[in-house]
Amino acid sequence: MKPFVPLRPGEVGMYNCGPTVYDRQHIGNLYSYVVADVVRRTFEYFGLRVKQVMNITDVGHIVDDADAGVDKMAVGAERAHKTPREIADEYTRLFMADRHRLNILDPEVIPKATDHIKEMIALIERLIAKG
């Protein structure tokens, strides 16, 4: 095994996918955040400064990889008789509360997908243009 060497001396960037907030997270979902937290704390224990980023997917998310899938956010909103925004806000709050109960450190940055739709579209257009 090779020793870990950060790209920038003394600093580590960590990204981990956050939840799609259409329902409560179960222990299997939360386990990945516990593991990421252990990795982060290990880096910090060894004196590295960690910038951790975790997204929140608060917009439509297809159930399977096929385009014909069902939008999880729409299903969650319909089930609860709420708007997708209300569902996303409620389950984001509950997710963060669950993280805190598990003593998981908050990431430095927690971007929401809905705050970056224009950037995502622009990136996709650039990728398509490049073939």
N, C-alpha and C positions, 0 to 999 in steps of 0.2 A: 504494500500500500504506500502511495506517495504522501508526503506531508502536505497539509493544506497551506497554500500560500495565497493570500489575498491579492487581487489585482492592484489595489492601492495599499501601500504599507499601513497597517494599523486600522484599516477600515474594511467592513464587509457589508455588501448590499444583499438583502434577502427579499425575495418575493414569494408569497404563497397565495394561491387562489383562495378567495373568500367564498362565502356561501351565495347561492341563489336564494333570495329571501322570500320564498313563497309559502313556507311552513316552518315549524320548529325544527331545529337541528337535533339529530339523535346522537347518541354517544359515539357511533361510528364516524359521523361527520366531525364531531368535536375532537376525536382522537388525533386527527391530522394537525390540529392547532396546538394540541399538547406537545406533539413531536416537534413542531416548528419552534415552540417556546423553549423546549429543552435545548435544541440546537442553538438558538439565539443566546440563551443564558450561558451555554458552554463557550461560545465565542467571547462573550463579555467577561466571563471568568478568566479567560486567557488574555484579557486586556485589549481586545478589539472593540472598536466603536462600530455598532451595528445600526444600519438604517434599514428598517423593515417596512415593507409595503404589502398591504393585503387589500384586494379589491372587494367591493360589494356588488354583486350582480342584481340590480334592482329593476331590471327591465326584462321583457320577454325572453324566455329560455326554452328551447325545444327539448322535449322529453328524450328523443333518440337522435341519432346522427343523421337520419333521413330528413329531408326538408318537409316531409308530410307529417312530422310529429306534432304533438300538442304543446301549446305554450303553457308552461308551468305557472307563470305569474297570472295568466288569465284564468286558469283552473282554480288557483288558490283564491283569487278575488271573487269568482263566482260562488265558490263553496261558502265563503264567509259573508257574502252579500256586501262586499266593500269594493272600493276602487283598487286597482293595482298599486297606486301610490300609498294608500292606507295600509295595504297588506305589506308592502315593502318596508314602510316605516315601522310598523308593529314588529315584524319579524327581525328587522335589523336591531331594534332595541332589545328584544328578547335574546338574540344571539350574543350581543355584547354583554348582557347581564349574565348569561351562562358562562362566557369566557371569564368574566370577573369572579364568578363563584368558583371556577376551577383555578383561579390565581394565575391566569395567562396574561402576560404583559401585553399592553396595547401596542400595535404597530405605530411607527412614527407617522405614516401616511395611510389613510383609508379612503381611497377614491371610490366614488359610486359610478357605476357604468353610465347612468343617465346624465351625469355631469360631463361626459366625454364622448357623446355620440358623434358630434361633428368631427372630432379628431379621428375616431374610429373609421368613419366614412372616408375621410381624406386618406388615411393609411390604406384602406382597402382599394381605393381608386388608384393609388400609386402602385400597389402590388399588381393590380390587373393590368395597368399600363406597361409594367415591366414584363408581363407575360408569365 
